Amino acid sequence: MIEIAFAVDKFTELCAFVAIHSMLKNSSRHVSIIILHEDREARPGDRWEEKLKSQGFDFSIRYQQVDASVFRKCKSLYNSYTNYLRIYAPKYAQSGRIIYSDVDVVFTTDVACLDALDLEGAIIARNGGSPCKTRSLQEQQALYACGREEQDLYYGSGLAVIDVEAYNSSNRVKLCEDIATKYAAHLKFQEQTVWNCVFSASESIGIDERWCQTPPLKKSDSQKNFDPGIIHFAGSPKPWDLIGEYFHPSYSTWIAEAQDAGIKFHAFAKYFQGDNWKRALRIKKQYKVWF
């Protein structure tokens, strides 16, 4: 069994469905999925669980509501603290290892290959990795106060493979909560910096970049070495954002996966949804990459 967790809210439910569908269709083994959510009124995923089951995939799914109120003093996206829920994934695991993945992804390779990753004695493996000294001054203050050094690698948090027993037995959830409370003003990248504060260099290793590879945002950028096991649509704008169909180089990839998952799109429907325009205003500076 492979155990994997996703953090989902009402804003990310659609891309979560596409991500999970792409993972299941490429998986050679049973996958146990945990949907972490903080919504007290509805379980994101209920609407598409039956659709996945109807396609004969070998999986099970659990919904876990998480209280993220301890992070209320930290920065958030559209007043949602879903990003912090990944911190709790090992707490609800039922196996010795759990994978966490962001939902703005498409799997192109069997997730069993990632589950077989050798942690080499580390507690956590994550994507990316650049020296702590490259972070903002505020983040550096938090990192160094927690024992990190300038040359220690600062990892991303979009993908993680975690030793459940080592994580839970060393009380990492409580450490994360304490750091978030103490250094809330320093957390530009929220849960990402929290995890980097909590795990020392000897407790962390990197994951091969192809397992969380970000596609170019401009059609003019080279895709020569783009050979992902997981395509991570990190940053903004994303393929499904307004005008993404005209400018995002990977729009055709994402829309093909969405259609394969059984989602029917009306080309201009998203332009009549208020939340999409609110998001466009929020990321208006990022749209400059296309102009």
C-alpha positions as CSV (number, residue, x, y, z in Angstrom):
1,M,0.0,0.0,0.0
2,I,1.1,3.5,-0.8
3,E,-0.2,6.3,1.5
4,I,-0.4,9.8,0.2
5,A,-2.0,13.0,1.6
6,F,-3.3,16.1,-0.1
7,A,-4.5,19.3,1.5
8,V,-7.7,20.5,-0.2
9,D,-10.2,23.3,0.2
10,K,-13.1,24.6,-2.0
11,F,-10.7,26.7,-4.1
12,T,-8.4,23.7,-5.0
13,E,-10.9,20.9,-5.2
14,L,-11.0,20.8,-9.0
15,C,-7.2,20.6,-9.5
16,A,-7.0,18.1,-6.6
17,F,-9.4,15.8,-8.6
18,V,-7.2,16.1,-11.7
19,A,-4.0,15.4,-9.7
20,I,-5.5,12.4,-8.0
21,H,-6.9,11.0,-11.2
22,S,-3.5,11.3,-12.9
23,M,-1.8,9.6,-10.0
24,L,-4.2,6.7,-9.9
25,K,-4.2,6.0,-13.6
26,N,-0.4,5.6,-13.4
27,S,-0.2,3.6,-10.2
28,S,0.6,-0.1,-10.1
29,R,-0.4,-0.6,-6.4
30,H,-3.2,0.2,-4.1
31,V,-3.1,3.9,-3.0
32,S,-4.5,5.0,0.3
33,I,-5.4,8.7,0.0
34,I,-5.9,11.1,2.9
35,I,-7.7,14.4,2.2
36,L,-6.7,17.0,4.8
37,H,-9.2,19.8,5.1
38,E,-10.3,22.5,7.5
39,D,-13.8,23.2,6.2
40,R,-16.3,22.4,8.9
41,E,-19.3,22.3,6.5
42,A,-18.3,20.0,3.7
43,R,-15.7,17.4,2.8
44,P,-13.9,18.5,-0.4
45,G,-13.8,15.5,-2.7
46,D,-17.2,14.0,-1.9
47,R,-18.4,15.1,-5.4
48,W,-15.8,13.2,-7.3
49,E,-15.0,10.2,-5.1
50,E,-17.7,8.1,-6.9
51,K,-16.4,9.2,-10.3
52,L,-12.9,7.8,-9.4
53,K,-14.4,4.6,-8.1
54,S,-16.4,4.1,-11.2
55,Q,-13.2,4.0,-13.2
56,G,-11.9,0.9,-11.4
57,F,-8.9,2.5,-9.7
58,D,-7.4,0.6,-6.8
59,F,-7.6,3.1,-4.0
60,S,-9.2,4.0,-0.7
61,I,-9.9,7.5,0.6
62,R,-10.2,9.1,4.0
63,Y,-11.2,12.6,5.0
64,Q,-9.5,14.2,7.9
65,Q,-10.6,17.6,9.3
66,V,-7.7,19.4,10.9
67,D,-7.8,22.3,13.3
68,A,-5.4,24.9,11.9
69,S,-6.4,27.7,14.2
70,V,-2.9,27.8,15.7
71,F,-1.7,29.3,12.5
72,R,-4.1,32.2,12.4
73,K,-1.4,34.8,13.1
74,C,0.6,33.7,10.1
75,K,0.1,34.9,6.6
76,S,-2.5,33.2,4.5
77,L,-3.9,32.9,1.0
78,Y,-7.5,34.1,0.6
79,N,-8.0,33.6,4.4
80,S,-7.3,29.9,4.0
81,Y,-4.8,28.0,6.1
82,T,-4.9,24.8,4.0
83,N,-1.2,25.2,3.2
84,Y,-0.4,24.4,6.8
85,L,-2.3,21.1,6.9
86,R,0.6,19.2,5.3
87,I,2.3,19.5,8.7
88,Y,-0.3,17.1,10.2
89,A,-0.1,14.4,7.5
90,P,2.1,12.0,9.4
91,K,-0.2,12.3,12.5
92,Y,-3.0,10.6,10.5
93,A,-1.0,8.1,8.6
94,Q,-1.7,4.4,9.0
95,S,1.6,3.1,7.6
96,G,5.3,3.7,8.3
97,R,5.7,6.2,5.4
98,I,3.6,8.9,3.9
99,I,3.9,11.0,0.8
100,Y,2.6,14.5,0.8
101,S,1.9,16.3,-2.5
102,D,0.5,19.7,-3.4
103,V,-2.7,19.5,-5.6
104,D,-1.5,21.7,-8.4
105,V,0.3,18.8,-10.1
106,V,-0.1,16.1,-12.7
107,F,1.5,12.7,-12.2
108,T,3.1,11.2,-15.3
109,T,4.9,8.3,-13.6
110,D,4.0,5.5,-11.1
111,V,3.9,6.9,-7.6
112,A,5.3,3.6,-6.4
113,C,8.7,4.7,-7.6
114,L,8.5,7.7,-5.3
115,D,7.3,5.5,-2.4
116,A,10.4,3.4,-2.8
117,L,12.8,6.4,-2.3
118,D,15.7,5.6,0.1
119,L,15.5,8.2,2.9
120,E,19.1,7.4,3.9
121,G,18.3,7.7,7.6
122,A,16.6,11.1,7.2
123,I,13.1,11.9,8.6
124,I,11.9,13.8,5.5
125,A,12.8,14.2,1.8
126,R,11.6,17.3,0.0
127,N,11.8,18.9,-3.4
128,G,14.2,21.7,-4.3
129,G,17.0,22.9,-2.1
130,S,18.9,26.3,-2.0
131,P,21.1,27.8,0.7
132,C,19.3,29.4,3.6
133,K,21.2,32.6,3.0
134,T,19.2,33.1,-0.2
135,R,16.0,33.6,1.7
136,S,14.5,36.9,2.8
137,L,16.1,38.6,5.8
138,Q,13.1,37.9,8.0
139,E,13.0,34.2,7.1
140,Q,16.8,34.0,7.7
141,Q,16.2,35.4,11.2
142,A,13.7,32.6,12.0
143,L,15.9,29.9,10.3
144,Y,19.1,30.9,12.2
145,A,17.3,31.2,15.5
146,C,16.2,27.6,15.0
147,G,19.7,26.4,14.4
148,R,20.0,26.4,10.7
149,E,23.2,27.7,9.1
150,E,23.8,29.8,6.0
151,Q,24.8,26.9,3.8
152,D,22.1,24.5,5.0
153,L,19.7,23.7,2.2
154,Y,16.2,25.3,2.3
155,Y,13.8,22.9,0.7
156,G,10.4,23.4,-0.9
157,S,7.3,21.8,0.6
158,G,5.3,20.9,-2.5
159,L,6.3,17.3,-2.3
160,A,7.6,15.3,0.7
161,V,8.3,11.7,1.6
162,I,8.2,11.3,5.4
163,D,9.2,8.6,7.9
164,V,6.0,8.5,10.0
165,E,7.4,7.0,13.2
166,A,10.4,9.3,13.3
167,Y,8.3,12.4,12.6
168,N,5.6,11.6,15.2
169,S,7.9,10.3,18.0
170,S,10.0,13.5,17.9
171,N,6.8,15.6,18.2
172,R,7.4,17.6,15.0
173,V,3.8,18.8,14.8
174,K,4.1,20.6,18.2
175,L,7.5,22.0,17.2
176,C,5.9,23.3,13.9
177,E,3.0,24.9,15.9
178,D,5.4,26.5,18.4
179,I,7.6,28.0,15.6
180,A,4.7,29.3,13.7
181,T,3.4,31.0,16.8
182,K,6.7,32.5,17.7
183,Y,7.9,33.6,14.2
184,A,4.5,34.3,12.5
185,A,5.7,37.7,11.1
186,H,8.8,36.0,9.6
187,L,7.0,33.3,7.6
188,K,6.9,34.7,4.1
189,F,6.4,31.2,2.7
190,Q,4.4,29.9,5.6
191,E,4.6,26.1,6.1
192,Q,7.6,25.8,3.9
193,T,9.7,27.9,6.3
194,V,8.2,26.2,9.3
195,W,9.4,22.8,8.0
196,N,12.9,24.2,7.3
197,C,13.1,25.6,10.8
198,V,12.1,22.2,12.3
199,F,14.4,19.8,10.3
200,S,18.2,20.0,10.5
201,A,20.5,19.3,7.6
202,S,21.1,15.7,8.8
203,E,17.3,15.1,9.1
204,S,16.6,16.2,5.5
205,I,17.4,15.0,2.0
206,G,16.4,16.3,-1.4
207,I,14.2,14.5,-3.9
208,D,15.3,14.3,-7.6
209,E,13.9,17.4,-9.3
210,R,12.0,15.4,-11.9
211,W,9.6,14.4,-9.1
212,C,8.4,17.9,-8.7
213,Q,9.4,19.7,-11.9
214,T,8.0,23.1,-12.6
215,P,7.2,23.8,-16.3
216,P,8.2,27.1,-17.9
217,L,5.7,30.0,-17.5
218,K,6.5,31.5,-20.9
219,K,6.2,29.8,-24.2
220,S,9.6,31.3,-25.2
221,D,11.3,29.5,-22.3
222,S,13.2,26.3,-23.1
223,Q,11.7,22.9,-22.2
224,K,14.8,21.0,-23.3
225,N,15.4,19.3,-20.0
226,F,11.8,19.0,-19.0
227,D,11.2,15.3,-18.2
228,P,8.9,15.2,-15.1
229,G,7.6,12.4,-13.0
230,I,5.3,15.0,-11.5
231,I,4.5,18.3,-13.2
232,H,4.2,20.9,-10.5
233,F,2.4,24.1,-11.6
234,A,4.1,26.1,-8.9
235,G,3.7,29.9,-8.9
236,S,1.2,31.9,-10.8
237,P,-0.5,32.2,-13.2
238,K,-1.6,28.6,-13.5
239,P,-2.9,26.9,-16.6
240,W,-6.5,27.1,-15.3
241,D,-6.3,30.8,-14.4
242,L,-8.0,33.4,-16.6
243,I,-6.3,33.7,-20.0
244,G,-4.2,30.7,-19.2
245,E,-5.5,28.9,-22.3
246,Y,-3.9,31.6,-24.4
247,F,-0.5,32.0,-22.7
248,H,0.5,29.2,-20.4
249,P,2.8,26.7,-22.2
250,S,1.4,23.8,-20.3
251,Y,-2.3,24.5,-20.7
252,S,-2.7,21.8,-23.2
253,T,-1.1,19.2,-20.8
254,W,-3.4,20.2,-17.9
255,I,-6.6,20.4,-20.0
256,A,-5.9,17.0,-21.5
257,E,-5.5,15.5,-18.0
258,A,-8.7,17.3,-16.8
259,Q,-10.7,16.0,-19.8
260,D,-9.3,12.5,-19.3
261,A,-10.6,12.7,-15.7
262,G,-14.0,13.3,-17.1
263,I,-14.3,17.1,-16.5
264,K,-16.2,18.9,-19.2
265,F,-15.2,22.5,-19.7
266,H,-17.1,25.3,-21.4
267,A,-14.4,27.6,-22.7
268,F,-15.7,30.9,-21.3
269,A,-17.5,29.6,-18.2
270,K,-14.7,30.6,-15.8
271,Y,-14.9,34.2,-17.0
272,F,-18.4,34.4,-15.4
273,Q,-17.2,33.2,-11.9
274,G,-16.4,35.9,-9.4
275,D,-13.8,33.9,-7.5
276,N,-11.7,33.7,-10.7
277,W,-11.6,37.4,-11.1
278,K,-10.8,37.9,-7.4
279,R,-7.8,35.6,-7.9
280,A,-6.8,37.4,-11.0
281,L,-6.7,40.7,-9.1
282,R,-4.7,39.1,-6.3
283,I,-2.0,37.7,-8.7
284,K,-2.1,40.6,-11.2
285,K,1.7,41.3,-10.7
286,Q,2.5,37.7,-11.7
287,Y,0.6,38.1,-15.0
288,K,3.4,40.4,-16.1
289,V,5.4,37.3,-17.0
290,W,3.1,36.9,-20.1
291,F,3.3,40.5,-21.2
